[in-house]
């Protein structure tokens, strides 16, 4: 990584003119919650956060949320052959299971998987109102396994009665029906989101010639949230979520002879809920919450059941803050969680308790800083400490503002229940058999500068570097089990982000990520593109019922396990919306407009050009 990149970005930003001297930048006033788990204006935040709002989610129109997430800086997705197929979402080059995903406060990690992590391929975009992506290790506020955080908020209940109904269909026999209905007043409120998606899919693998069939996917998601304002200060909330997915894929083995087969399918079921009580005083804030998440998976070959797993994640948490003055706030909390795994062979569980404290201060209206620490006690691996310090410094330049920011953070990941159980089972053999796996430790540093203009202009440049010590990996050479590296795996690079208002009601958005990744042995980390880029152009006149958008996504220089190159590609998508009458909107999109032929994982197909159209009624 070259240090002159940041200096060049600063030089570029400081030569830009100040637009509209009578206005103030609005981007810095946006409230985010992911950095310290409490509401903070973006101007006070020293960590790196991306925000996707409801307008952008609706404009892009993708059914799968992962296709919207991958439009953000440093977010890469590898998909194994279409909707519902296993996908890995990596933030700044780290493994997908080092990403924590929360939906209305529920940790949706699948503890029945070999590594505890989210099943991003099961997330639909319908009903999602806002997404915050916090990049870098985040052990301080989120504990183990949080090498990055994606905080998803569904439709917030409001006053009165309202919502929307939509129906969509398109290529590959795809159909989606969705309803989002909410009602509320000053005392009680609630929202219900129902989504049913079905697709015939396409043949997921190039190696499948028998029976060379399409590999479909069905998903039904029900999400509900409600609240009771007991008083002006006390609120009770309840969230419940149910996801059922059925997926066909290629590349499994028969139960009796262990022969290769392409007649494969799996079912995924996740039921979760969260109850919380929050108190909001002038100086003190408290939240006490309990959440429960159960995941079940069952695999089939030629219709016969084979491998099946079940896991639960149970958490009790307390989050508090104390702000005795404008220049001081303390954020503190404690959480206790229990993970379980049962796959018919391994039946095990683990507890972990964490306590944390963060100091937040400011000097005037220009310098904001935080410093905090966390202590975790893991039932299997003892105690661990995590830390984070961050700072943001703002410099007014006419009606614009220049923001310098930086953050240093640490985290850890204990070997998963499955990794430990596998190495101690009869499946493993030397060198993995009985290996004494240790916890992974992570550390991250990022430094950035941003220019925020009053007309919506945004330019940012961020340098980042992060390492994982003692990385655990599966032995793909001898298939003996799980091994552990003796050094540091590394991920470093630069993120460039821009939003530019243009004449004729046009707006340009883009980001570019250069990410250089290395294993502890000095090789390439697989499926990590060295170059990622997204470019979007939107048009909508204030008086026009029509809105148009173009999005270009590009990936370059990713590697396979043997060091061979993975396809580089550029994918162009087109979307359009037209308001027919008050409340009625027709919309459509063409994915992969130029019909790019590419594979994110070798031998696994990606979608060809596909058109989709739908109708939405909002009330």
HUQUI-V673026 format. One record per residue. N is the residue number from 1. RES is the residue in one small letter. PHI is phi in whole degrees, -180 to 180 (* if undefined). OMEGA is omega in whole degrees, 0 to 359 (* if undefined). D_LAST is the distance of its C-alpha to the last C-alpha in whole Angstrom. Layout:
BEGIN
N;RES;PHI;OMEGA;D_LAST
N;RES;PHI;OMEGA;D_LAST
END
This chain:
BEGIN
1;x;*;187;51
2;x;-100;185;53
3;x;-68;182;52
4;x;-73;179;53
5;x;-63;180;49
6;x;-68;179;48
7;x;-62;178;50
8;x;-65;179;49
9;x;-64;178;46
10;x;-62;180;47
11;x;-62;178;49
12;x;-64;183;46
13;x;-64;184;44
14;x;-76;176;46
15;x;-95;182;47
16;x;-76;180;43
17;x;-76;173;43
18;x;-86;184;41
19;x;-96;170;38
20;x;58;188;37
21;x;-63;182;39
22;x;-100;181;37
23;x;-119;177;34
24;x;-125;177;34
25;x;-62;181;32
26;x;-94;184;29
27;x;-61;184;29
28;x;-74;179;32
29;x;-88;180;29
30;x;-62;181;27
31;x;-93;176;27
32;x;-123;183;28
33;x;-121;191;29
34;x;-74;187;31
35;x;-63;182;34
36;x;-123;177;35
37;x;69;172;32
38;x;-132;183;32
39;x;-68;179;30
40;x;-144;172;32
41;x;-66;182;31
42;x;-59;181;32
43;x;-63;182;35
44;x;-94;189;37
45;x;-99;179;36
46;x;-97;178;39
47;x;-85;183;38
48;x;-100;184;36
49;x;-131;170;32
50;x;-111;181;30
51;x;-124;174;26
52;x;-117;183;23
53;x;-96;184;20
54;x;-62;180;16
55;x;-62;180;17
56;x;-70;178;20
57;x;-61;180;19
58;x;-69;182;16
59;x;-65;181;18
60;x;-71;169;21
61;x;80;184;19
62;x;-64;179;22
63;x;-73;180;21
64;x;-86;182;24
65;x;-65;181;24
66;x;-62;179;28
67;x;-73;174;27
68;x;-83;180;25
69;x;-63;185;28
70;x;-73;175;30
71;x;-82;186;29
72;x;-97;182;31
73;x;-61;176;34
74;x;65;177;37
75;x;-107;179;34
76;x;-119;180;36
77;x;-127;172;35
78;x;-113;185;37
79;x;-116;183;36
80;x;-95;167;38
81;x;106;172;37
82;x;117;184;33
83;x;-61;178;30
84;x;82;180;31
85;x;-78;183;34
86;x;-53;180;36
87;x;-129;177;35
88;x;-119;178;37
89;x;-104;184;35
90;x;-116;177;37
91;x;-106;183;37
92;x;54;173;40
93;x;82;180;42
94;x;-84;182;42
95;x;-60;183;41
96;x;-61;182;38
97;x;-76;172;39
98;x;-93;177;40
99;x;-104;177;36
100;x;-99;177;34
101;x;-116;178;30
102;x;-115;175;28
103;x;-118;185;25
104;x;50;177;24
105;x;88;180;27
106;x;-89;173;28
107;x;-75;185;31
108;x;-95;179;31
109;x;-59;179;34
110;x;-95;181;36
111;x;-79;179;39
112;x;-86;181;40
113;x;-83;178;41
114;x;-55;171;44
115;x;-121;183;43
116;x;-69;181;40
117;x;-172;184;37
118;x;-79;174;33
119;x;-99;189;32
120;x;-64;180;30
121;x;-67;180;30
122;x;-94;183;28
123;x;-95;174;25
124;x;-96;183;22
125;x;-85;182;20
126;x;-61;179;16
127;x;87;180;15
128;x;-84;183;17
129;x;-103;186;16
130;x;-159;177;20
131;x;-134;171;23
132;x;-116;179;27
133;x;-115;180;30
134;x;-103;188;33
135;x;-98;178;36
136;x;99;179;40
137;x;-58;185;41
138;x;-133;181;40
139;x;-65;184;42
140;x;-57;186;42
141;x;-91;190;38
142;x;-120;174;38
143;x;77;185;41
144;x;-63;174;42
145;x;75;185;41
146;x;-96;175;39
147;x;-86;181;40
148;x;167;185;36
149;x;-131;172;33
150;x;-117;184;30
151;x;-107;185;27
152;x;-106;175;24
153;x;-115;176;21
154;x;-87;183;18
155;x;-55;180;14
156;x;-83;176;15
157;x;-62;180;14
158;x;-133;178;13
159;x;-71;178;13
160;x;80;183;11
161;x;-118;180;8
162;x;-171;180;5
163;x;156;178;5
164;x;-154;175;6
165;x;-125;181;9
166;x;-146;175;12
167;x;-140;184;15
168;x;-144;175;18
169;x;-148;181;22
170;x;-179;186;25
171;x;-61;182;29
172;x;63;179;30
173;x;63;185;29
174;x;-81;176;26
175;x;-144;174;22
176;x;-138;174;19
177;x;-123;185;16
178;x;-140;176;14
179;x;-139;175;11
180;x;-129;187;10
181;x;-129;180;9
182;x;-139;178;10
183;x;-154;179;11
184;x;-177;172;14
185;x;-143;184;17
186;x;-68;184;20
187;x;-106;183;22
188;x;-129;177;20
189;x;-155;179;17
190;x;-164;179;16
191;x;-144;179;14
192;x;-127;179;14
193;x;-120;179;15
194;x;-124;180;16
195;x;-138;175;18
196;x;-126;183;20
197;x;-124;179;22
198;x;-139;178;25
199;x;-146;174;28
200;x;-72;179;32
201;x;67;176;32
202;x;-137;180;36
203;x;-65;193;39
204;x;-71;184;39
205;x;-123;177;43
206;x;-68;182;45
207;x;-84;182;48
208;x;-87;174;46
209;x;-113;180;48
210;x;-143;12;49
211;x;-95;179;46
212;x;55;185;45
213;x;-103;175;41
214;x;-75;182;38
215;x;-116;188;36
216;x;-86;182;33
217;x;-154;175;30
218;x;-124;178;28
219;x;-144;173;25
220;x;-123;182;23
221;x;-122;175;22
222;x;-122;181;20
223;x;-137;182;19
224;x;-134;175;19
225;x;-144;180;19
226;x;-150;181;19
227;x;-146;178;21
228;x;-132;176;23
229;x;-84;183;25
230;x;-63;176;28
231;x;-152;178;29
232;x;-65;183;29
233;x;-108;186;30
234;x;-110;179;30
235;x;-133;174;27
236;x;-111;182;27
237;x;-134;177;25
238;x;-138;178;24
239;x;-125;177;23
240;x;-135;186;24
241;x;-144;177;24
242;x;-138;180;25
243;x;-126;175;26
244;x;-126;180;28
245;x;-127;176;29
246;x;-124;190;32
247;x;-137;173;34
248;x;-106;182;37
249;x;-151;180;39
250;x;-118;173;43
251;x;97;175;46
252;x;-135;184;46
253;x;-137;180;50
254;x;-69;185;51
255;x;-76;187;51
256;x;-91;184;55
257;x;-105;181;57
258;x;57;178;54
259;x;-86;179;54
260;x;-62;179;52
261;x;-148;174;49
262;x;-112;177;46
263;x;-98;190;44
264;x;-119;175;42
265;x;-155;176;39
266;x;-147;175;37
267;x;-118;181;35
268;x;-126;178;33
269;x;-137;178;32
270;x;-138;175;30
271;x;-118;183;29
272;x;-147;177;29
273;x;-155;181;28
274;x;-147;175;28
275;x;-120;183;29
276;x;-144;172;29
277;x;-124;182;30
278;x;-127;179;30
279;x;-121;182;32
280;x;-120;175;32
281;x;-103;181;35
282;x;-69;181;36
283;x;-114;184;39
284;x;-111;173;38
285;x;-133;181;35
286;x;-137;171;35
287;x;-142;175;33
288;x;-115;186;34
289;x;-140;172;33
290;x;-132;178;33
291;x;-134;180;32
292;x;-139;183;33
293;x;-138;180;33
294;x;-121;181;34
295;x;-123;175;35
296;x;-128;177;36
297;x;-132;178;37
298;x;-138;181;40
299;x;-109;182;41
300;x;-129;171;43
301;x;-127;183;45
302;x;54;177;46
303;x;84;181;43
304;x;-98;182;46
305;x;-68;178;45
306;x;-128;184;46
307;x;-70;177;45
308;x;-141;181;43
309;x;-138;175;42
310;x;-145;179;40
311;x;-148;177;39
312;x;-132;175;38
313;x;-135;184;37
314;x;-120;184;37
315;x;-141;170;37
316;x;-116;185;37
317;x;-142;172;37
318;x;-129;178;37
319;x;-128;180;36
320;x;-135;174;37
321;x;-147;181;38
322;x;-135;182;40
323;x;-124;181;40
324;x;-74;180;43
325;x;-151;180;43
326;x;-62;185;41
327;x;-97;183;43
328;x;-148;172;43
329;x;-149;175;41
330;x;-112;176;42
331;x;-116;186;40
332;x;-148;179;41
333;x;-179;177;40
334;x;-146;175;41
335;x;-142;179;40
336;x;-131;180;42
337;x;-132;176;41
338;x;-131;177;42
339;x;-109;174;42
340;x;-131;178;43
341;x;-142;176;44
342;x;-145;178;45
343;x;-121;181;46
344;x;88;176;49
345;x;-109;179;51
346;x;-107;177;50
347;x;-136;188;49
348;x;-150;181;49
349;x;-150;181;47
350;x;-155;175;47
351;x;-110;173;46
352;x;-150;179;45
353;x;-125;180;45
354;x;-131;175;44
355;x;-135;186;45
356;x;-145;178;44
357;x;-148;175;44
358;x;-129;175;43
359;x;-98;178;44
360;x;-121;181;42
361;x;-135;178;44
362;x;-152;173;44
363;x;-123;185;46
364;x;65;179;45
365;x;-109;184;42
366;x;-119;186;43
367;x;-112;178;44
368;x;-126;183;42
369;x;-149;178;44
370;x;-138;174;43
371;x;-153;183;46
372;x;-156;178;45
373;x;-141;181;47
374;x;-139;175;46
375;x;-120;177;48
376;x;-118;175;47
377;x;-118;182;50
378;x;-98;185;49
379;x;-57;183;51
380;x;-96;190;52
381;x;-126;172;53
382;x;74;189;54
383;x;-94;179;52
384;x;-145;177;51
385;x;-114;175;50
386;x;-130;184;47
387;x;-139;170;47
388;x;-156;169;45
389;x;-128;179;45
390;x;-151;179;43
391;x;-153;174;43
392;x;-137;181;42
393;x;-131;185;43
394;x;-111;180;42
395;x;-125;176;44
396;x;-65;176;42
397;x;-133;187;43
398;x;65;178;42
399;x;-91;178;39
400;x;-102;176;38
401;x;-136;176;39
402;x;-107;183;41
403;x;-119;171;40
404;x;-103;182;43
405;x;-146;177;42
406;x;-161;179;44
407;x;-152;172;43
408;x;-126;186;46
409;x;-146;180;45
410;x;-133;177;46
411;x;-169;178;45
412;x;-152;174;47
413;x;-139;175;46
414;x;-76;174;48
415;x;-52;183;49
416;x;-70;177;46
417;x;-57;182;47
418;x;-70;181;48
419;x;-59;180;50
420;x;-66;183;52
421;x;-63;182;52
422;x;-63;182;53
423;x;-67;179;56
424;x;-100;182;57
425;x;-104;179;57
426;x;-73;178;59
427;x;-71;186;57
428;x;-88;175;58
429;x;-148;184;61
430;x;-56;10;63
431;x;-89;185;62
432;x;-81;186;59
433;x;-56;178;60
434;x;71;181;60
435;x;-61;182;59
436;x;-87;182;59
437;x;-67;177;55
438;x;-110;179;55
439;x;-69;171;51
440;x;-83;175;50
441;x;-124;182;50
442;x;-125;180;47
443;x;-148;182;48
444;x;-141;178;46
445;x;-135;170;46
446;x;-138;179;44
447;x;-130;185;45
448;x;-145;175;42
449;x;-141;181;42
450;x;-140;176;39
451;x;-114;183;38
452;x;-122;183;35
453;x;-101;184;35
454;x;-71;181;33
455;x;-95;182;31
456;x;101;177;30
457;x;-67;177;33
458;x;-142;174;34
459;x;-135;181;37
460;x;-137;171;38
461;x;-135;184;41
462;x;-133;170;42
463;x;-97;179;45
464;x;-138;173;44
465;x;-151;179;47
466;x;-147;183;47
467;x;-131;172;49
468;x;-124;181;49
469;x;-94;178;52
470;x;62;182;54
471;x;-63;178;51
472;x;-93;181;51
473;x;-150;178;51
474;x;-83;182;51
475;x;-74;181;55
476;x;-85;177;54
477;x;-85;182;58
478;x;-111;181;59
479;x;55;182;56
480;x;-83;183;58
481;x;142;184;55
482;x;-99;179;53
483;x;-113;183;55
484;x;-138;177;55
485;x;-72;183;56
486;x;-101;181;59
487;x;-126;182;57
488;x;-110;165;54
489;x;-88;191;51
490;x;-129;174;50
491;x;-142;182;47
492;x;-145;181;47
493;x;172;183;46
494;x;-139;175;43
495;x;-117;176;40
496;x;-117;186;39
497;x;-131;181;35
498;x;-146;169;34
499;x;-134;187;31
500;x;-129;170;32
501;x;-76;183;31
502;x;-122;175;32
503;x;-63;176;33
504;x;63;177;30
505;x;62;176;27
506;x;-97;176;28
507;x;-141;182;28
508;x;-112;177;30
509;x;-128;179;30
510;x;-161;172;33
511;x;-151;178;35
512;x;-135;178;38
513;x;-126;169;40
514;x;-103;186;44
515;x;-134;179;44
516;x;-102;185;48
517;x;-121;179;48
518;x;-140;172;52
519;x;-79;177;53
520;x;-61;180;55
521;x;-86;178;58
522;x;94;179;57
523;x;-91;178;55
524;x;-77;170;51
525;x;-83;193;49
526;x;-72;174;47
527;x;62;175;44
528;x;-104;177;43
529;x;-63;176;43
530;x;-74;180;45
531;x;-126;174;43
532;x;-127;179;39
533;x;-146;175;37
534;x;-135;179;33
535;x;-139;181;33
536;x;-130;178;29
537;x;-127;181;29
538;x;-119;177;25
539;x;-138;170;25
540;x;-161;176;22
541;x;-78;183;23
542;x;-60;183;21
543;x;-98;184;21
544;x;-100;176;20
545;x;-79;185;17
546;x;-103;173;19
547;x;-131;182;20
548;x;-128;178;23
549;x;-151;174;25
550;x;-122;177;28
551;x;-131;177;29
552;x;-114;178;33
553;x;-124;183;34
554;x;-131;179;38
555;x;-139;183;40
556;x;-141;165;44
557;x;62;168;47
558;x;-103;186;46
559;x;-124;175;48
560;x;-89;180;49
561;x;-61;181;51
562;x;-88;180;54
563;x;90;179;54
564;x;-71;185;53
565;x;-76;169;50
566;x;-93;184;46
567;x;-53;164;45
568;x;-90;185;43
569;x;-157;168;41
570;x;-130;181;38
571;x;-119;180;35
572;x;-111;178;32
573;x;-120;178;29
574;x;-124;175;27
575;x;-135;181;23
576;x;-148;175;21
577;x;-137;180;17
578;x;-139;179;16
579;x;-84;181;14
580;x;-78;181;14
581;x;-161;181;12
582;x;-55;178;9
583;x;90;183;6
584;x;-107;180;9
585;x;-138;172;11
586;x;-105;184;15
587;x;-142;178;17
588;x;-162;177;20
589;x;-156;173;23
590;x;-121;178;27
591;x;-90;182;28
592;x;55;186;32
593;x;-54;183;32
594;x;-92;176;36
595;x;57;178;37
596;x;-67;179;38
597;x;-100;185;41
598;x;-152;178;41
599;x;-131;175;41
600;x;-76;172;40
601;x;-123;182;42
602;x;-53;181;45
603;x;80;177;45
604;x;-107;184;42
605;x;-73;169;40
606;x;-115;184;36
607;x;-63;169;34
608;x;-79;178;35
609;x;-55;183;33
610;x;-145;180;30
611;x;-109;181;27
612;x;-138;179;23
613;x;-141;181;20
614;x;-154;178;17
615;x;-129;180;13
616;x;-127;175;10
617;x;-118;179;7
618;x;-110;183;4
619;x;-140;*;0
END
